[in-house]
Amino acid sequence: MAVRQEPDRRVGGQPEKLLTLEEAARRLGVPADDVEAMIRSGKLTAFRLGGTLLRVRASDLEKAAGQRTPLAEPRPSGSPSRAGRWVEFFYFNDFYLIAVVAVLILLAVILAFS
């Protein structure tokens, strides 16, 4: 993670404003997780305050915004097709469907031999 541990000791001038991850994300128009991913990948430098809080310089954010590439594929818009809905249904409910079939088979076997 590209995080500076030592203090910033510039002489003279105004101290530069440090942004929280949420403020940085709002300025870039991305989720805070994407800002954290940029820090982990080294595309953006962050400062650790008090050992836990991460802050980003506004100037570093402007530089990173100029060279930023999308971290994830854009999500498709619109609703999924009918086939896509069936695939999702079976993907998320396969255990329950198999359990129902197994119970029905067991009931058929029990009733056939009783």
Backbone as CSV, one residue per row, in Angstrom:
resi,resn,N_x,N_y,N_z,CA_x,CA_y,CA_z,C_x,C_y,C_z
1,MET,0.845,-1.172,0.000,0.000,0.000,0.000,0.885,1.228,0.000
2,ALA,0.588,2.189,-0.840,1.395,3.395,-0.947,0.974,4.395,0.119
3,VAL,1.425,4.162,1.338,1.058,5.025,2.457,2.331,5.541,3.101
4,ARG,2.434,6.849,3.244,3.605,7.435,3.897,3.418,7.362,5.392
5,GLN,4.429,6.875,6.085,4.366,6.760,7.539,4.992,7.970,8.231
6,GLU,6.021,8.582,7.605,6.703,9.698,8.251,5.916,10.986,8.034
7,PRO,6.070,11.941,8.929,5.322,13.193,8.797,5.830,14.023,7.620
8,ASP,4.988,14.872,7.072,5.334,15.768,5.985,5.879,17.046,6.616
9,ARG,7.164,17.343,6.400,7.806,18.474,7.081,8.223,19.551,6.083
10,ARG,7.270,20.150,5.416,7.580,21.231,4.488,7.802,22.514,5.273
11,VAL,8.706,23.338,4.754,9.004,24.602,5.415,8.284,25.713,4.657
12,GLY,7.576,26.557,5.394,6.913,27.712,4.809,5.647,27.334,4.067
13,GLY,4.880,28.369,3.733,3.656,28.140,2.974,2.540,27.565,3.826
14,GLN,1.407,27.455,3.223,0.232,26.897,3.889,0.278,25.374,3.821
15,PRO,-0.164,24.698,4.870,-0.250,23.235,4.778,-1.332,22.854,3.770
16,GLU,-1.034,21.828,2.997,-1.979,21.401,1.963,-3.143,20.643,2.591
17,LYS,-4.327,20.843,2.040,-5.524,20.172,2.562,-5.446,18.683,2.277
18,LEU,-5.706,17.892,3.304,-5.768,16.444,3.155,-7.231,16.024,3.129
19,LEU,-7.563,15.143,2.206,-8.944,14.699,2.012,-9.134,13.307,2.593
20,THR,-10.313,13.043,3.120,-10.652,11.687,3.538,-10.895,10.848,2.291
21,LEU,-10.977,9.533,2.467,-11.238,8.659,1.326,-12.593,8.962,0.708
22,GLU,-13.577,9.281,1.555,-14.916,9.587,1.041,-14.912,10.874,0.228
23,GLU,-14.184,11.903,0.719,-14.093,13.159,-0.034,-13.376,12.939,-1.363
24,ALA,-12.302,12.162,-1.334,-11.565,11.868,-2.562,-12.451,11.110,-3.547
25,ALA,-13.225,10.152,-3.037,-14.115,9.371,-3.897,-15.170,10.275,-4.525
26,ARG,-15.715,11.202,-3.746,-16.717,12.128,-4.270,-16.131,13.007,-5.375
27,ARG,-14.891,13.467,-5.163,-14.262,14.317,-6.182,-13.991,13.544,-7.476
28,LEU,-13.635,12.256,-7.346,-13.373,11.448,-8.535,-14.642,10.872,-9.138
29,GLY,-15.728,10.844,-8.343,-16.984,10.263,-8.828,-16.951,8.746,-8.847
30,VAL,-16.233,8.147,-7.884,-16.124,6.693,-7.796,-16.407,6.279,-6.354
31,PRO,-16.648,4.978,-6.099,-16.822,4.524,-4.721,-15.509,4.628,-3.939
32,ALA,-15.611,4.699,-2.615,-14.429,4.781,-1.752,-13.548,3.541,-1.902
33,ASP,-14.151,2.394,-2.222,-13.372,1.172,-2.435,-12.409,1.332,-3.602
34,ASP,-12.818,2.066,-4.644,-11.939,2.291,-5.790,-10.758,3.172,-5.400
35,VAL,-10.992,4.153,-4.520,-9.896,5.001,-4.044,-8.913,4.153,-3.241
36,GLU,-9.430,3.257,-2.387,-8.549,2.369,-1.633,-7.755,1.464,-2.570
37,ALA,-8.378,0.993,-3.639,-7.686,0.147,-4.611,-6.578,0.937,-5.314
38,MET,-6.824,2.222,-5.589,-5.794,3.061,-6.202,-4.611,3.237,-5.256
39,ILE,-4.887,3.344,-3.955,-3.818,3.480,-2.968,-3.021,2.185,-2.887
40,ARG,-3.730,1.044,-2.839,-3.038,-0.246,-2.763,-2.174,-0.506,-3.987
41,SER,-2.645,-0.084,-5.164,-1.898,-0.342,-6.392,-0.755,0.656,-6.591
42,GLY,-0.689,1.693,-5.765,0.393,2.669,-5.874,0.085,3.819,-6.809
43,LYS,-1.110,3.891,-7.350,-1.481,4.980,-8.257,-1.773,6.272,-7.504
44,LEU,-2.003,6.154,-6.197,-2.344,7.303,-5.373,-1.628,7.148,-4.039
45,THR,-0.996,8.236,-3.581,-0.276,8.198,-2.307,-1.200,8.680,-1.203
46,ALA,-1.183,7.984,-0.085,-2.014,8.353,1.057,-1.130,8.535,2.278
47,PHE,-1.642,9.270,3.245,-0.956,9.495,4.505,-1.767,8.868,5.618
48,ARG,-1.081,8.258,6.561,-1.748,7.636,7.694,-1.636,8.608,8.879
49,LEU,-2.772,9.035,9.392,-2.814,9.937,10.538,-3.217,9.154,11.777
50,GLY,-2.444,9.266,12.817,-2.774,8.579,14.065,-2.719,7.068,13.938
51,GLY,-2.079,6.561,12.917,-1.930,5.125,12.761,-3.093,4.429,12.067
52,THR,-4.258,5.089,11.986,-5.404,4.400,11.395,-6.080,5.175,10.274
53,LEU,-6.141,6.486,10.371,-6.899,7.277,9.405,-6.070,7.530,8.148
54,LEU,-6.635,7.264,6.978,-5.962,7.525,5.712,-6.448,8.851,5.148
55,ARG,-5.484,9.651,4.683,-5.808,10.923,4.044,-5.037,11.023,2.739
56,VAL,-5.597,11.780,1.798,-5.018,11.941,0.468,-4.842,13.423,0.199
57,ARG,-3.697,13.809,-0.372,-3.485,15.202,-0.771,-4.352,15.530,-1.967
58,ALA,-4.890,16.746,-1.978,-5.726,17.179,-3.103,-4.905,17.211,-4.397
59,SER,-3.644,17.639,-4.319,-2.813,17.706,-5.531,-2.510,16.306,-6.071
60,ASP,-2.277,15.337,-5.168,-2.049,13.962,-5.610,-3.300,13.391,-6.261
61,LEU,-4.454,13.780,-5.724,-5.719,13.300,-6.280,-5.927,13.835,-7.694
62,GLU,-5.568,15.104,-7.912,-5.708,15.695,-9.244,-4.802,14.975,-10.241
63,LYS,-3.572,14.645,-9.824,-2.654,13.916,-10.709,-3.195,12.528,-11.028
64,ALA,-3.700,11.839,-10.001,-4.228,10.487,-10.199,-5.486,10.516,-11.061
65,ALA,-6.279,11.578,-10.940,-7.510,11.667,-11.730,-7.175,11.784,-13.215
66,GLY,-6.057,12.425,-13.542,-5.663,12.578,-14.932,-5.223,11.276,-15.569
67,GLN,-4.644,10.375,-14.773,-4.157,9.112,-15.318,-4.980,7.912,-14.879
68,ARG,-6.158,8.176,-14.339,-6.994,7.090,-13.824,-7.599,6.293,-14.964
69,THR,-7.558,4.966,-14.803,-8.240,4.055,-15.723,-9.321,3.341,-14.944
70,PRO,-10.390,2.907,-15.579,-11.443,2.210,-14.850,-10.902,0.947,-14.188
71,LEU,-11.283,0.734,-12.915,-10.822,-0.437,-12.181,-11.676,-1.657,-12.462
72,ALA,-12.891,-1.438,-12.886,-13.792,-2.564,-13.135,-14.549,-2.302,-14.431
73,GLU,-15.067,-3.368,-14.994,-15.888,-3.246,-16.191,-17.175,-2.512,-15.835
74,PRO,-17.662,-1.637,-16.691,-18.935,-0.985,-16.397,-20.072,-2.004,-16.383
75,ARG,-20.985,-1.795,-15.478,-22.116,-2.715,-15.371,-23.091,-2.471,-16.521
76,PRO,-23.606,-3.536,-17.093,-24.559,-3.337,-18.184,-25.852,-2.728,-17.662
77,SER,-26.427,-1.866,-18.462,-27.677,-1.247,-18.050,-28.848,-2.066,-18.586
78,GLY,-29.992,-1.830,-18.028,-31.179,-2.551,-18.474,-31.369,-3.836,-17.686
79,SER,-32.477,-4.499,-17.944,-32.766,-5.736,-17.227,-32.199,-6.929,-17.988
80,PRO,-31.859,-8.007,-17.278,-31.307,-9.182,-17.959,-32.377,-9.863,-18.807
81,SER,-31.927,-10.635,-19.769,-32.860,-11.342,-20.641,-33.553,-12.462,-19.857
82,ARG,-34.554,-13.061,-20.478,-35.283,-14.156,-19.826,-34.342,-15.317,-19.529
83,ALA,-33.468,-15.645,-20.480,-32.510,-16.747,-20.268,-31.558,-16.397,-19.129
84,GLY,-31.153,-15.138,-19.064,-30.270,-14.704,-17.980,-30.927,-14.823,-16.624
85,ARG,-32.221,-14.518,-16.564,-32.951,-14.670,-15.298,-33.018,-16.128,-14.867
86,TRP,-33.238,-17.045,-15.829,-33.286,-18.470,-15.489,-31.930,-18.956,-14.990
87,VAL,-30.877,-18.510,-15.642,-29.528,-18.905,-15.216,-29.274,-18.429,-13.789
88,GLU,-29.619,-17.174,-13.502,-29.447,-16.653,-12.142,-30.303,-17.426,-11.142
89,PHE,-31.538,-17.736,-11.528,-32.420,-18.478,-10.630,-31.805,-19.821,-10.248
90,PHE,-31.337,-20.592,-11.244,-30.744,-21.903,-10.953,-29.413,-21.775,-10.223
91,TYR,-28.662,-20.723,-10.523,-27.380,-20.537,-9.854,-27.578,-20.302,-8.359
92,PHE,-28.532,-19.459,-7.992,-28.738,-19.122,-6.592,-29.623,-20.120,-5.844
93,ASN,-30.396,-20.954,-6.553,-31.328,-21.848,-5.888,-31.050,-23.321,-6.160
94,ASP,-29.881,-23.658,-6.679,-29.602,-25.045,-7.053,-29.685,-25.990,-5.857
95,PHE,-29.199,-25.590,-4.703,-29.244,-26.462,-3.528,-30.687,-26.796,-3.155
96,TYR,-31.544,-25.795,-3.141,-32.937,-26.014,-2.758,-33.658,-26.903,-3.767
97,LEU,-33.379,-26.699,-5.034,-34.017,-27.521,-6.063,-33.572,-28.979,-5.955
98,ILE,-32.303,-29.209,-5.730,-31.798,-30.579,-5.570,-32.383,-31.219,-4.319
99,ALA,-32.504,-30.442,-3.233,-33.068,-30.969,-1.989,-34.533,-31.376,-2.184
100,VAL,-35.311,-30.574,-2.900,-36.715,-30.891,-3.141,-36.833,-32.169,-3.970
101,VAL,-36.010,-32.295,-5.006,-36.041,-33.499,-5.839,-35.662,-34.722,-5.011
102,ALA,-34.652,-34.606,-4.149,-34.231,-35.735,-3.316,-35.343,-36.148,-2.356
103,VAL,-36.024,-35.202,-1.753,-37.119,-35.516,-0.833,-38.256,-36.193,-1.579
104,LEU,-38.588,-35.705,-2.770,-39.656,-36.331,-3.551,-39.300,-37.764,-3.945
105,ILE,-38.050,-38.002,-4.307,-37.621,-39.365,-4.640,-37.704,-40.270,-3.409
106,LEU,-37.255,-39.777,-2.274,-37.336,-40.573,-1.037,-38.781,-40.877,-0.671
107,LEU,-39.670,-39.914,-0.809,-41.094,-40.154,-0.522,-41.663,-41.191,-1.479
108,ALA,-41.298,-41.144,-2.747,-41.788,-42.105,-3.725,-41.298,-43.506,-3.377
109,VAL,-40.045,-43.642,-2.962,-39.489,-44.940,-2.579,-40.185,-45.470,-1.327
110,ILE,-40.398,-44.611,-0.351,-41.066,-45.036,0.896,-42.495,-45.482,0.614
111,LEU,-43.232,-44.713,-0.194,-44.615,-45.056,-0.474,-44.728,-46.287,-1.372
112,ALA,-43.732,-46.521,-2.212,-43.775,-47.699,-3.099,-43.558,-48.973,-2.310
113,PHE,-42.793,-48.949,-1.268,-42.497,-50.166,-0.496,-43.348,-50.295,0.768
114,SER,-44.265,-49.425,0.984,-45.104,-49.589,2.173,-46.461,-50.134,1.865
